[in-house]
């Protein structure tokens, strides 16, 4: 396994709510969503990445590998886990009454 150096910083606002941050490394630059997308019932435009979007992108990359002949049982298993992660994140968002 390649050990890719990734640095991250996660911000929290005065109420303890996630408030943006970043993750970066060679070929990686993620700016996380800063604040909620719905405030007092009013939807706002997203201003950063969500974990779900990052996971979806990892899924599409692994599906690409599977489609071009680089398929393996291990990659298929990774896809199962990533899809399970998306389902769990969706269930969590629904339980909190929010969605992306």
Secondary structure, DSSP 4 states (H G I P E B T S, - for coil): -----EEEEEEE-TTS-EEEEEEEETTEEEEB-BS-SEETTEE----SB-HHHHHHHHHHHHHHHHHTT---HHHHHHHHHHHHHHHHHHHHHHHTT---
